[in-house]
């Protein structure tokens, strides 16, 4: 009986000892974790610095999506404070916001994105025709023998047109030997940019911030691959022009060159001026013949 009581007492003491040790180890683990976290952020003050915004800077960001060739306007821009680690090379400081107005996007940009030097351009000094030719295109000049061929000389550099090719040939009916006119008209190209008329080229956005400074991390001078036009200050007509330069893919440029090389009574072209902002393909039929004018009855 006494042995049983003593054994039970001994077992109870051991259980209390185990629980006490577990509690001690738990407290010790908590203290060690606290000491570790303190060493990570307390001594060097990194966390406190981040919380306080040390190293952060107010930069220019976009408030809406911007496409290539779009001119930057005030409503597209805003400012945001970014931690130092999140600032991208080539950023603009908030104090440079107004200097961006009037520049042109040379790459797609999206709302919330930092505005970078490499994605905008002023196009200063890029007035030669080579800067006006879009990527993948060729600038081809054709003669303008009559003002009616280019809509009475009213289109301006920067306008967009469709090119209608016309051939006026003759064919012989193999059964009757009768000679008939073989007229064909078809669209060679659609939504084509006029790069120049005579010696007048597309006008581009002028440099408006010659002395603007960007953030300390800015690099590069921009990528000048697209263009944006601004309206002429005075209306000019080109009824006496002798040439017009168009931007076309190489294959369509070759076709237009063949048409231009034909005699006027055999091959001609017409420019069909498009409404501003209309880039839709022409629906339906693309090629027309003499029979479309005078259907056989």
Secondary structure, DSSP 4 states (H G I P E B T S, - for coil): -HHHHHHHHHHHHHHHHHHHHHHHHHHHHHHHHHHHHHHHHTSS-HHHHHHHTTT-EEEEEESS-B-TTPBP-GGGEEEEEE-GGGPPTTB-BGGGHHHHTT-EESS-B-TTPBPBGGGEE--TT--SGGGTSPTT-EEEEEE-SSGGGGGGGT--TT-EEEEEEEEEEEEE-TTT--EEEEEEEEEEEEEEEEEEETTEE--BPPP--TT----TT-----------B---SS----TT--EEEEEE-HHHHHHHHHHHHS-TTTEEEEEEEPPTT--PPPPS--EEEHHHHS---
